[in-house]
Amino acid sequence: MQTRRRCFVTLFALVMSVAGPLYAEPHTVWSGLVMAENVAQPAPIPRELTRIEQTLKELFGYNQFEVIGQSTKTLKSGDEDWLASSKYFGLHVDARGETAAGYLVDLKLYKEDDVLLETETKLSKRSPLVIKGPLVGKGQLLLVLVVQ
């Protein structure tokens, strides 16, 4: 009887250790197209960027950040794709699977029908991904992805 119980407990622990990652908590990813500029009277930072405001200012040297396109996606399998778009730009995000630290993603930045950037990268669960895009007018386009 004791041996049976140990076998059951061992089998249960083994099943739970394998099944645990299969039923991981889904994560929500916010993706944004952000226009960064230096202006005399900067507008308040959008709420989606408040967590990384100081980092954006220090890294890129701009004092105003405006979200011009965005999308929020809940990742259940880690293999979803979505689009954040604005009037002229589109950011296509294709999640290629989950790792312990985050997600592998393929990114494509479009300006109307032209592909400006195509890359594969890792999106961390602990820190945002910010990519410097093209210069636009007096500012800079930033691609921002945050696991919430």
Backbone as a chain_set.jsonl record, in Angstrom:
{"seq": "MQTRRRCFVTLFALVMSVAGPLYAEPHTVWSGLVMAENVAQPAPIPRELTRIEQTLKELFGYNQFEVIGQSTKTLKSGDEDWLASSKYFGLHVDARGETAAGYLVDLKLYKEDDVLLETETKLSKRSPLVIKGPLVGKGQLLLVLVVQ", "coords": {"N": [[0.825, -1.192, 0.0], [1.917, 1.28, 0.843], [3.944, 1.543, -1.071], [2.447, 1.778, -3.415], [1.211, 4.208, -2.929], [3.433, 5.963, -2.886], [4.243, 5.679, -5.549], [2.017, 6.768, -6.841], [2.11, 9.446, -5.874], [4.602, 10.227, -6.902], [4.115, 9.924, -9.651], [2.022, 11.8, -9.965], [3.406, 14.189, -9.302], [5.258, 14.227, -11.398], [3.56, 14.458, -13.654], [2.408, 16.967, -13.109], [4.677, 18.587, -13.236], [5.3, 18.486, -15.925], [2.885, 19.281, -17.11], [2.498, 21.815, -16.077], [3.829, 24.063, -17.546], [2.269, 23.952, -19.848], [-0.158, 25.009, -19.231], [0.226, 27.686, -18.725], [-0.16, 31.003, -17.451], [-1.958, 33.313, -19.427], [-0.531, 36.091, -21.211], [-0.766, 39.615, -21.723], [-0.019, 41.705, -24.403], [1.001, 44.917, -25.149], [1.257, 46.89, -27.967], [2.779, 49.554, -29.603], [2.894, 52.338, -31.856], [4.873, 55.014, -31.699], [5.291, 58.456, -31.726], [8.032, 60.418, -31.283], [9.141, 63.547, -30.174], [10.74, 66.791, -29.847], [9.405, 69.447, -28.227], [8.243, 72.784, -27.429], [6.229, 73.017, -25.429], [5.587, 70.259, -23.981], [3.126, 67.684, -24.218], [1.282, 65.826, -21.723], [2.567, 62.591, -20.881], [1.38, 59.684, -22.581], [-0.765, 57.331, -20.955], [-0.101, 54.651, -21.383], [2.605, 54.68, -21.612], [3.712, 55.61, -19.277], [5.087, 54.053, -17.405], [7.569, 53.684, -18.578], [8.538, 56.169, -19.118], [10.764, 57.828, -18.197], [12.955, 56.306, -19.043], [12.581, 56.339, -21.846], [12.941, 59.092, -22.348], [15.613, 59.451, -21.515], [17.036, 57.637, -23.178], [16.395, 58.392, -25.832], [16.267, 61.159, -25.989], [14.114, 62.895, -26.418], [11.287, 65.011, -25.561], [8.576, 64.711, -25.726], [6.052, 62.295, -26.257], [3.924, 60.649, -28.353], [1.289, 58.447, -28.829], [0.551, 57.039, -31.823], [-0.556, 54.882, -33.01], [-1.862, 51.735, -31.998], [-2.146, 48.499, -30.374], [-3.593, 45.847, -28.528], [-3.012, 42.624, -27.374], [-3.962, 39.461, -26.202], [-2.002, 36.804, -25.338], [-2.409, 33.495, -25.703], [-1.542, 31.002, -26.663], [0.952, 31.715, -27.506], [1.551, 31.87, -30.129], [0.286, 33.803, -31.647], [-0.73, 36.493, -33.903], [-0.742, 40.021, -34.736], [-1.728, 43.438, -35.494], [-0.59, 46.722, -35.199], [-1.596, 49.86, -36.059], [-1.31, 53.021, -37.793], [-2.083, 56.139, -39.425], [-0.204, 56.193, -41.557], [1.673, 54.207, -40.98], [2.298, 50.746, -40.171], [2.591, 48.144, -37.832], [3.328, 44.901, -37.847], [3.065, 42.156, -35.819], [4.242, 39.001, -35.109], [3.981, 36.465, -33.078], [6.115, 33.833, -32.24], [6.308, 31.814, -30.46], [6.603, 30.843, -26.991], [9.066, 31.411, -24.484], [10.919, 30.728, -21.471], [11.689, 33.232, -20.591], [10.249, 35.032, -22.136], [8.865, 35.949, -25.276], [9.375, 34.829, -28.621], [9.444, 36.87, -31.408], [8.437, 37.96, -34.647], [8.856, 40.898, -36.409], [7.408, 43.343, -38.505], [7.655, 46.389, -40.013], [5.692, 48.64, -41.685], [5.376, 51.209, -44.132], [2.764, 52.549, -45.467], [2.485, 50.603, -48.226], [5.06, 49.668, -48.287], [7.736, 47.739, -46.986], [9.595, 48.621, -44.26], [11.145, 47.668, -42.208], [12.196, 44.52, -41.132], [12.437, 42.054, -38.835], [13.596, 39.599, -36.459], [13.116, 39.01, -33.063], [13.463, 38.957, -29.451], [10.968, 39.249, -27.053], [10.862, 40.347, -23.912], [9.422, 39.278, -20.81], [9.871, 40.816, -18.648], [10.867, 43.351, -19.287], [10.303, 46.213, -21.394], [10.279, 46.29, -25.027], [11.864, 48.419, -27.159], [12.216, 49.94, -30.212], [14.053, 51.938, -32.35], [12.704, 53.714, -34.922], [12.185, 55.099, -38.228], [13.143, 58.541, -39.003], [10.711, 61.032, -38.826], [9.297, 63.808, -40.083], [9.846, 66.287, -37.743], [10.535, 64.555, -35.823], [10.904, 61.243, -34.368], [10.046, 57.925, -35.12], [9.004, 55.439, -32.896], [8.97, 52.019, -32.033], [7.169, 50.197, -29.812], [6.854, 47.58, -27.514], [5.225, 45.944, -24.912], [4.992, 43.597, -22.383], [2.301, 43.024, -20.405]], "CA": [[0.0, 0.0, 0.0], [2.824, 2.419, 0.921], [4.632, 1.633, -2.36], [1.455, 2.314, -4.355], [1.021, 5.633, -2.623], [4.622, 6.658, -3.366], [4.176, 5.689, -7.017], [0.992, 7.736, -7.229], [2.618, 10.784, -5.59], [5.665, 10.485, -7.871], [3.479, 10.099, -10.952], [1.307, 13.065, -9.922], [4.408, 15.254, -9.36], [5.806, 14.221, -12.749], [2.537, 15.0, -14.546], [2.273, 18.393, -12.829], [5.862, 19.306, -13.707], [5.203, 18.563, -17.382], [1.665, 19.997, -17.485], [2.546, 23.199, -15.613], [4.057, 25.044, -18.588], [1.234, 23.907, -20.872], [-1.295, 25.792, -18.778], [0.761, 28.936, -18.21], [-1.053, 32.163, -17.443], [-1.801, 34.121, -20.646], [-0.008, 37.438, -21.048], [-1.269, 40.623, -22.643], [1.056, 42.508, -24.973], [0.614, 46.193, -25.741], [2.163, 47.297, -29.039], [2.481, 50.928, -29.979], [3.681, 53.187, -32.74], [5.004, 56.209, -30.881], [6.019, 59.566, -32.335], [8.828, 61.131, -30.292], [9.545, 64.866, -30.67], [11.065, 67.83, -28.873], [8.507, 70.584, -28.414], [8.348, 73.793, -26.371], [5.28, 72.674, -24.367], [5.218, 68.858, -24.174], [1.873, 67.158, -23.67], [1.518, 64.746, -20.747], [2.887, 61.287, -21.476], [0.232, 58.775, -22.612], [-0.749, 56.412, -19.805], [0.548, 53.385, -21.772], [4.059, 54.86, -21.574], [4.155, 56.203, -18.002], [6.034, 53.144, -16.748], [8.891, 53.765, -19.206], [8.751, 57.561, -19.522], [12.124, 58.304, -17.942], [13.847, 55.547, -19.921], [12.427, 56.877, -23.205], [13.554, 60.425, -22.389], [17.061, 59.304, -21.406], [17.591, 56.914, -24.325], [16.163, 58.991, -27.143], [16.482, 62.592, -25.924], [12.917, 63.656, -26.769], [10.509, 65.366, -24.374], [7.151, 64.408, -25.939], [5.795, 60.998, -26.87], [2.515, 60.533, -28.715], [0.908, 57.155, -29.415], [-0.189, 57.283, -33.063], [-1.205, 53.621, -33.356], [-1.642, 50.76, -30.928], [-2.928, 47.269, -30.349], [-3.402, 45.017, -27.346], [-3.312, 41.238, -27.718], [-3.731, 38.465, -25.162], [-1.341, 35.627, -25.895], [-2.814, 32.264, -25.024], [-0.663, 29.923, -27.111], [2.268, 32.25, -27.824], [1.716, 31.822, -31.578], [-0.682, 34.718, -32.247], [-0.196, 37.642, -34.606], [-1.622, 41.179, -34.666], [-1.27, 44.631, -36.195], [-0.794, 48.064, -34.641], [-1.48, 50.701, -37.251], [-1.633, 54.442, -37.762], [-2.475, 56.623, -40.746], [0.793, 55.84, -42.57], [2.539, 53.106, -40.575], [1.717, 49.55, -39.581], [3.536, 47.224, -37.199], [2.793, 43.547, -37.778], [3.781, 41.356, -34.83], [3.928, 37.582, -35.233], [4.607, 35.717, -31.98], [6.553, 32.536, -32.758], [6.417, 30.848, -29.373], [6.962, 31.352, -25.671], [10.215, 30.859, -23.78], [10.814, 31.025, -20.042], [11.896, 34.661, -20.369], [9.358, 35.879, -22.927], [8.324, 35.456, -26.545], [10.081, 35.084, -29.87], [8.517, 37.58, -32.28], [8.852, 38.524, -35.924], [8.275, 42.23, -36.556], [7.484, 44.0, -39.809], [7.174, 47.763, -40.007], [5.281, 49.079, -43.014], [4.911, 52.569, -44.408], [1.777, 52.26, -46.507], [2.693, 49.23, -48.708], [6.491, 49.356, -48.304], [8.314, 47.186, -45.762], [10.747, 49.413, -43.826], [11.944, 46.89, -41.268], [11.768, 43.146, -40.888], [13.412, 41.489, -37.906], [13.18, 38.623, -35.454], [13.694, 39.431, -31.788], [12.857, 38.394, -28.251], [10.195, 40.172, -26.227], [10.995, 39.919, -22.533], [8.274, 39.46, -19.918], [10.278, 41.722, -17.578], [11.185, 44.716, -19.709], [9.732, 46.534, -22.707], [11.112, 46.307, -26.223], [11.712, 49.695, -27.85], [13.062, 49.972, -31.401], [14.093, 53.246, -33.005], [12.285, 53.636, -36.308], [12.663, 56.175, -39.093], [12.857, 59.939, -38.705], [9.464, 61.467, -39.452], [9.156, 65.234, -39.812], [10.805, 66.774, -36.748], [10.641, 63.564, -34.755], [11.369, 59.877, -34.551], [9.059, 56.881, -34.85], [9.476, 54.381, -32.01], [8.139, 50.823, -31.939], [7.201, 49.823, -28.394], [6.085, 46.402, -27.13], [5.301, 45.748, -23.463], [4.204, 42.508, -21.817], [1.638, 43.581, -19.223]], "C": [[0.874, 1.264, 0.0], [3.542, 2.631, -0.41], [3.705, 2.211, -3.42], [1.282, 3.817, -4.17], [2.214, 6.456, -3.118], [4.625, 6.749, -4.889], [3.167, 6.72, -7.499], [1.493, 9.161, -7.026], [3.707, 11.159, -6.594], [5.086, 10.741, -9.254], [2.741, 11.44, -11.019], [2.287, 14.238, -10.037], [5.003, 15.356, -10.757], [4.823, 14.83, -13.743], [2.408, 16.502, -14.34], [3.487, 19.177, -13.325], [5.855, 19.447, -15.218], [4.011, 19.427, -17.783], [1.705, 21.459, -17.08], [2.765, 24.212, -16.723], [2.97, 25.064, -19.665], [0.044, 24.78, -20.507], [-0.83, 27.107, -18.159], [-0.279, 30.05, -18.333], [-0.87, 32.956, -18.736], [-1.304, 35.523, -20.306], [-0.65, 38.351, -22.076], [-0.089, 41.464, -23.094], [0.451, 43.778, -25.556], [1.676, 46.56, -26.755], [1.783, 48.705, -29.459], [3.444, 51.502, -30.993], [3.694, 54.55, -32.061], [5.829, 57.244, -31.63], [6.708, 60.336, -31.213], [9.318, 62.442, -30.906], [10.012, 65.732, -29.51], [10.21, 69.041, -29.197], [8.652, 71.53, -27.222], [7.462, 73.457, -25.172], [4.836, 71.214, -24.535], [3.888, 68.5, -23.515], [2.206, 66.094, -22.627], [1.757, 63.421, -21.476], [1.631, 60.414, -21.496], [0.351, 57.734, -21.498], [-0.059, 55.091, -20.129], [2.068, 53.46, -21.637], [4.586, 55.375, -20.244], [5.216, 55.351, -17.31], [7.45, 53.291, -17.305], [9.259, 55.186, -19.639], [10.201, 58.003, -19.356], [13.129, 57.593, -18.836], [13.783, 56.075, -21.344], [13.13, 58.223, -23.336], [15.078, 60.325, -22.36], [17.67, 58.663, -22.645], [17.51, 57.701, -25.628], [16.283, 60.515, -27.158], [15.303, 63.458, -26.344], [12.116, 63.956, -25.505], [9.009, 65.119, -24.528], [7.012, 63.098, -26.708], [4.294, 60.868, -27.101], [2.263, 59.164, -29.349], [0.052, 57.448, -30.641], [-0.883, 56.026, -33.584], [-0.903, 52.607, -32.277], [-2.528, 49.544, -31.091], [-2.608, 46.531, -29.059], [-3.844, 43.602, -27.698], [-3.012, 40.338, -26.526], [-3.164, 37.212, -25.819], [-1.716, 34.409, -25.067], [-1.884, 31.115, -25.39], [0.762, 30.398, -27.35], [2.545, 32.26, -29.312], [0.738, 32.751, -32.297], [0.037, 35.798, -33.071], [-1.22, 38.769, -34.573], [-0.958, 42.365, -35.348], [-1.588, 45.873, -35.376], [-0.61, 49.01, -35.816], [-1.872, 52.146, -36.963], [-2.001, 54.841, -39.187], [-1.499, 56.149, -41.832], [1.595, 54.581, -42.257], [1.732, 51.933, -40.026], [2.82, 48.688, -39.006], [2.851, 45.877, -37.071], [3.674, 42.743, -36.836], [3.301, 39.919, -34.952], [4.685, 36.835, -34.14], [4.882, 34.299, -32.466], [6.749, 31.5, -31.662], [6.921, 31.492, -28.101], [8.205, 30.649, -25.158], [10.026, 31.193, -22.298], [10.903, 32.529, -19.779], [10.926, 35.553, -21.128], [8.851, 35.196, -24.174], [9.294, 35.751, -27.677], [9.071, 35.748, -30.793], [9.199, 38.005, -33.572], [8.123, 39.854, -36.057], [8.452, 42.711, -37.989], [6.876, 45.384, -39.665], [6.907, 48.177, -41.441], [5.045, 50.581, -43.014], [4.072, 52.423, -45.661], [2.026, 50.83, -46.994], [4.155, 48.783, -48.694], [6.945, 48.813, -46.954], [9.581, 47.983, -45.44], [11.7, 48.614, -42.947], [11.338, 45.506, -41.144], [12.833, 42.51, -40.016], [12.77, 40.444, -37.012], [13.871, 39.016, -34.162], [13.011, 38.692, -30.646], [12.177, 39.504, -27.478], [10.201, 39.628, -24.808], [9.706, 40.157, -21.752], [8.59, 40.515, -18.858], [10.558, 43.15, -18.01], [10.645, 44.966, -21.116], [10.774, 46.438, -23.818], [10.827, 47.622, -26.932], [12.718, 49.71, -28.997], [12.932, 51.343, -32.045], [13.765, 53.051, -34.48], [12.808, 54.816, -37.102], [12.369, 57.564, -38.531], [11.614, 60.325, -39.481], [9.261, 62.933, -39.095], [10.242, 65.696, -38.866], [11.042, 65.758, -35.637], [11.117, 62.206, -35.223], [10.227, 58.917, -34.255], [9.702, 55.832, -33.963], [8.47, 53.239, -32.044], [8.276, 50.311, -30.511], [6.319, 48.611, -28.166], [6.313, 46.147, -25.642], [4.419, 44.57, -23.084], [3.631, 43.021, -20.515], [1.332, 42.488, -18.226]], "O": [[0.609, 2.204, -0.749], [3.73, 3.771, -0.835], [4.123, 3.039, -4.231], [1.218, 4.581, -5.133], [2.031, 7.524, -3.703], [4.974, 7.788, -5.45], [3.428, 7.457, -8.45], [1.323, 10.003, -7.908], [3.733, 12.288, -7.084], [5.512, 11.662, -9.95], [2.828, 12.14, -12.028], [2.032, 15.18, -10.787], [5.229, 16.461, -11.25], [5.217, 15.635, -14.587], [2.308, 17.244, -15.317], [3.343, 20.31, -13.785], [6.359, 20.44, -15.743], [4.121, 20.229, -18.711], [1.01, 22.276, -17.683], [1.972, 25.144, -16.852], [2.773, 26.085, -20.324], [-0.682, 25.239, -21.388], [-1.418, 27.586, -17.189], [-1.149, 30.026, -19.204], [0.265, 33.248, -19.112], [-1.619, 36.068, -19.248], [-1.03, 37.915, -23.163], [0.738, 41.883, -22.285], [-0.487, 43.727, -26.351], [2.867, 46.545, -26.443], [0.605, 49.011, -29.647], [4.637, 51.2, -30.994], [2.645, 55.166, -31.87], [6.926, 56.954, -32.108], [6.052, 60.845, -30.304], [9.845, 62.453, -32.018], [9.721, 65.45, -28.348], [10.278, 69.591, -30.296], [9.119, 71.138, -26.153], [7.891, 73.595, -24.026], [3.811, 70.957, -25.168], [3.575, 68.949, -22.412], [3.298, 65.526, -22.65], [1.209, 63.18, -22.551], [0.884, 60.405, -20.517], [1.454, 57.313, -21.151], [0.514, 54.467, -19.235], [2.74, 52.432, -21.558], [5.794, 55.559, -20.095], [6.141, 55.884, -16.697], [8.424, 53.05, -16.591], [10.181, 55.381, -20.431], [10.799, 58.509, -20.306], [14.062, 58.221, -19.335], [14.82, 56.244, -21.987], [13.833, 58.468, -24.317], [15.76, 61.036, -23.098], [18.718, 59.106, -23.115], [18.441, 57.68, -26.433], [16.389, 61.108, -28.231], [15.481, 64.648, -26.602], [12.24, 63.253, -24.501], [8.251, 65.295, -23.574], [7.741, 62.83, -27.663], [3.497, 60.964, -26.167], [2.95, 58.775, -30.294], [-1.029, 58.027, -30.532], [-1.705, 56.102, -34.498], [0.185, 52.612, -31.701], [-3.511, 49.55, -31.832], [-1.484, 46.589, -28.562], [-4.924, 43.405, -28.255], [-1.949, 40.436, -25.913], [-3.763, 36.64, -26.73], [-1.381, 34.31, -23.887], [-1.482, 30.34, -24.522], [1.686, 29.586, -27.395], [3.646, 32.616, -29.733], [0.397, 32.501, -33.453], [1.247, 35.988, -32.949], [-2.414, 38.526, -34.405], [0.212, 42.311, -35.728], [-2.715, 46.054, -34.915], [0.417, 48.969, -36.494], [-2.635, 52.448, -36.046], [-2.206, 53.985, -40.047], [-1.931, 55.746, -42.912], [2.138, 53.953, -43.165], [0.636, 52.104, -39.492], [3.87, 48.521, -39.626], [1.912, 45.718, -36.291], [4.887, 42.659, -37.031], [2.1, 39.65, -34.905], [5.887, 36.598, -34.261], [4.007, 33.643, -33.03], [7.296, 30.426, -31.91], [7.573, 32.537, -28.121], [8.384, 29.448, -25.365], [9.068, 31.872, -21.93], [10.27, 33.04, -18.856], [10.791, 36.729, -20.79], [8.46, 34.029, -24.15], [9.952, 36.791, -27.691], [7.957, 35.249, -30.949], [10.377, 38.361, -33.586], [6.913, 39.929, -35.842], [9.501, 42.514, -38.604], [5.727, 45.532, -39.248], [7.78, 48.078, -42.303], [4.578, 51.152, -42.028], [4.584, 52.207, -46.758], [1.792, 49.899, -46.223], [4.456, 47.643, -49.049], [6.587, 49.352, -45.907], [10.52, 48.021, -46.236], [12.908, 48.854, -42.943], [10.12, 45.347, -41.063], [13.998, 42.432, -40.406], [11.551, 40.415, -36.837], [15.064, 39.319, -34.155], [12.093, 37.9, -30.861], [12.75, 40.575, -27.276], [9.619, 38.579, -24.532], [8.987, 41.124, -22.005], [7.675, 41.053, -18.234], [10.496, 44.067, -17.191], [10.543, 44.043, -21.925], [11.979, 46.497, -23.575], [9.679, 47.911, -27.271], [13.916, 49.519, -28.788], [11.826, 51.84, -32.256], [14.453, 52.321, -35.193], [13.77, 55.465, -36.693], [11.475, 57.743, -37.704], [11.477, 59.987, -40.657], [9.073, 63.264, -37.925], [11.428, 65.52, -39.144], [11.676, 66.069, -34.629], [11.655, 62.05, -36.319], [9.522, 59.073, -33.259], [10.814, 55.38, -34.236], [7.261, 53.468, -32.079], [9.383, 50.025, -30.056], [5.158, 48.604, -28.576], [7.451, 46.136, -25.172], [3.236, 44.542, -23.422], [4.376, 43.412, -19.617], [0.773, 42.76, -17.163]]}, "num_chains": 1, "name": "protein.A"}
